[in-house]
Amino acid sequence: MNSITSLFHIQYPIIQAGMIWCSGWELASAAANAGCLGLIGSGSMYPEVLRDHICKTKAATQNPFGVNVPMLYPDIDKHMRIIIDEGVKVVFTSAGNPKTWTKILKDEGITVVHVVSSVKFALKAQEAGVDAVVAEGFEAGGHNGRDETTTFCLIPMVKRELGIPLIAAGGIASGSAMLAAMVLGADGVQIGSRFAASAESSAHQSFKNEIVKAKEGDTMLTLKELAPVRLLKNKFFEEVQTAYANCASAEDLKTLLGRARAKRGMFEGDLENGELEIGQISGLIDEVKPVAHIVDEIMAEYRQARKAVGGAKFDF
C-alpha cells in the first residue's frame, strides 16, 4: 500500500477523474469495482440527479467512491448537502477556493482532495487542510490552468513544496505514464480521457468514436479569456479561431460559446457544434473498452515498465 491506496482504501493508486458529462454512476461504480477510486462528475448534474447517481453507485459497488464538485457551478450548497446526507466519504473539489468547503466536509468525516494546476494553488490547498492534491498538467482535457505547465514539469515542482499526498493528472492513460508520474514524485494518478472512452462512460458514443479517431495535434487549448479549455478541433473550434482572427472581445467569445456547448458535444453527440473536451493523450487511445479491461491493461503495463527499468536498456 502507498499513501493514496491507504487514504482511499483502494487496490490501485488510480483515480477515475470526475469528468463533466462522462462520469455518471456506471463509470464511477465500474472504476470502483476494478480497484480504483471512481468519481461521479457532479458539474453537469442538478441536485436530485446527483442524489440519484450516488444511490445507484452505492447499489452497484461495495468499494469506495467519491464525487467531484466544481465549486463555481450553481447549486453547490445543495450538492454538498446531498453528499453529506448520502454518506459519501470522498470529495474532490476544483475550480474555486478550497477553504470554502474543506473544513465543513472534513468535520463530517469526509476525505477532501483539491485539483490544482500550479505550485501556488497546491500550497493554498494544503493550507486549507485538504488530505491530498491533484496536480493537473496542461495536457489534460477540459478546463485547464492558465500557465500551461506540463505534467512532466508540474509534478516535481509541486512535490518539492508539498507535504501531503500528490496525485498526478494530465496526459496519463497507460501504465508506463503512471510509472513515470510516480518516479517524478506522484503518489498516484488521476486518469480522465482514457475512461471517457470506456464502455461505461456516459459520453455519447459518437464522442467516444472521435476520441478513438484523434491523432497528435487534434486538440488545442483555447478560450483562455473565459476559462481555458482543451478541445478537439471541429466546426465550433474553427469558429472560435475565426473569432480570434477577427479580434473578438471576451464578450464576443462568451456570446459565441453560448450555453450547454459541452452537453451538446459530449453528451448529445453533436460533433460539429458542440464542445468536445478531451486531452492530448487521446492520440494514444485506439479503442473503446470496458473499464475493467482498461485497468487490467494499465496495471500490466505498469508492472512491465517497472521491470524494464531494471533492465540493461537503462544501464549506462
Rosetta blueprint (number, residue, H / E / L):
1 M L
2 N L
3 S H
4 I H
5 T H
6 S H
7 L H
8 F H
9 H L
10 I L
11 Q L
12 Y L
13 P L
14 I E
15 I E
16 Q E
17 A L
18 G L
19 M L
20 I L
21 W L
22 C L
23 S L
24 G L
25 W H
26 E H
27 L H
28 A H
29 S H
30 A H
31 A H
32 A H
33 N H
34 A L
35 G L
36 C L
37 L E
38 G E
39 L E
40 I E
41 G E
42 S H
43 G H
44 S H
45 M L
46 Y L
47 P H
48 E H
49 V H
50 L H
51 R H
52 D H
53 H H
54 I H
55 C H
56 K H
57 T H
58 K H
59 A H
60 A H
61 T L
62 Q L
63 N L
64 P L
65 F E
66 G E
67 V E
68 N E
69 V E
70 P E
71 M L
72 L L
73 Y L
74 P L
75 D L
76 I H
77 D H
78 K H
79 H H
80 M H
81 R H
82 I H
83 I H
84 I H
85 D H
86 E L
87 G L
88 V L
89 K L
90 V E
91 V E
92 F E
93 T E
94 S E
95 A L
96 G L
97 N L
98 P H
99 K H
100 T H
101 W L
102 T H
103 K H
104 I H
105 L H
106 K H
107 D H
108 E L
109 G L
110 I L
111 T E
112 V E
113 V E
114 H E
115 V E
116 V E
117 S L
118 S L
119 V H
120 K H
121 F H
122 A H
123 L H
124 K H
125 A H
126 Q H
127 E H
128 A L
129 G L
130 V L
131 D L
132 A E
133 V E
134 V E
135 A E
136 E E
137 G L
138 F L
139 E L
140 A L
141 G L
142 G E
143 H E
144 N L
145 G L
146 R L
147 D L
148 E L
149 T L
150 T L
151 T H
152 F H
153 C H
154 L H
155 I H
156 P H
157 M H
158 V H
159 K H
160 R H
161 E H
162 L L
163 G L
164 I L
165 P L
166 L E
167 I E
168 A E
169 A E
170 G L
171 G L
172 I L
173 A L
174 S L
175 G H
176 S H
177 A H
178 M H
179 L H
180 A H
181 A H
182 M H
183 V H
184 L L
185 G L
186 A L
187 D L
188 G E
189 V E
190 Q E
191 I E
192 G L
193 S H
194 R H
195 F H
196 A H
197 A L
198 S E
199 A L
200 E L
201 S L
202 S L
203 A L
204 H L
205 Q H
206 S H
207 F H
208 K H
209 N H
210 E H
211 I H
212 V H
213 K H
214 A L
215 K L
216 E L
217 G L
218 D L
219 T E
220 M E
221 L E
222 T E
223 L L
224 K L
225 E L
226 L L
227 A L
228 P L
229 V E
230 R E
231 L E
232 L E
233 K L
234 N L
235 K H
236 F H
237 F H
238 E H
239 E H
240 V H
241 Q H
242 T H
243 A H
244 Y H
245 A H
246 N L
247 C L
248 A L
249 S L
250 A H
251 E H
252 D H
253 L H
254 K H
255 T H
256 L H
257 L H
258 G L
259 R L
260 A L
261 R H
262 A H
263 K H
264 R H
265 G H
266 M H
267 F H
268 E L
269 G L
270 D L
271 L L
272 E L
273 N L
274 G L
275 E L
276 L L
277 E E
278 I L
279 G L
280 Q H
281 I H
282 S H
283 G H
284 L H
285 I L
286 D L
287 E L
288 V L
289 K E
290 P L
291 V H
292 A H
293 H H
294 I H
295 V H
296 D H
297 E H
298 I H
299 M H
300 A H
301 E H
302 Y H
303 R H
304 Q H
305 A H
306 R H
307 K H
308 A H
309 V H
310 G L
311 G L
312 A H
313 K H
314 F H
315 D L
316 F L
